[in-house]
Amino acid sequence: MPKKVSRRLFVKYAGLTGAGLAGAATAPAHLVAQPPQSAATATPKLLEVTVAQFPLQPANYTFFTKSEAAFIEAAIDQLIPKDSVGPGALELNVAVYIDRQLASSFGNGEYLYLEGPFQQGTPQQGYQLPLRPREVYRIGIADVDHYCRASFGEKVFGQLGTSDQIKVLTGLEKGEITLANLPAPLFFGMLLQNTIEGYFADPIYGGNRDMASWKMLGFPGAHADFRDEVGKSERVVRAPIDLAQAMQQPQRATRG
């Protein structure tokens, strides 16, 4: 059975690629376990984050139907699973982040050029479809569930076991699965990109609940400045604050 992703390896490749490693000759990097780190090279945890701190919370979706939500929750749970380092995408409400984005101007494609002609482009030319992101998700989820029913005895993606879910995600990324209405790597790439965004974005957008990913990485968040620490010799470690907290802080006077 394939092992779930190492969180540190995921963070490394997320920073390098942003949208996955579609088309790679080897297994997808975010689905490959990382070798154990030695004590000398292990990254120190600045703030302790445990899975137990983040029990699942009920989600009220604006865009996703019940069946679509089941797909999304299962998929993001494989892309960034919980482990000993910290909580996974499901615990951090990344599905809520994606749902809100698809219900917003992003999902409606308000910043995309959606006039024809539409032709097959090269990978370097980026997105070339007449579909809005919300349509990519709606069609893509339906296509993947249709594929799973045909391949796994009438089971949709959310009903599959871990090894089969990883097999399907790997097939989508590498283009080994043909979807009826979409290029599989395109759908996978958008899903992975939005999962990464929701995991690390400010909680004001719905994901990264309790700033858990920031605490895991030692990222300070939305502190306005660090002038009080200027000149200090010791390492500065601040608990993170989000945008909502930052807007409630008193503003410092500035010299005109």
Buried (B, 14 or more C-beta within 10 A) or exposed (E): EBEBBBBBBBBBBBEEBEBBBBEEEEBBBBBBEBEEEEEEEEEEEBBEBEBEBBEEEEBEBEBBEEBBBBBBBBBBBBBBBBBEBBBBBBBBBBBBBBBBBBBBEBBBBEEBEEEEEEEEEEEEEEBEBEBBBBBBBBBBBBBBBBBBBEBBEEBBBBBBEBEBBBBBBBBBBBBEBEBEEBBBBBBBBBBBBBBBBBBBBBBEBBBBBBBBBBBBBBBBBBEEEEEEEEEEEEEEEBEBBBEEBEEEEEEEEEEE
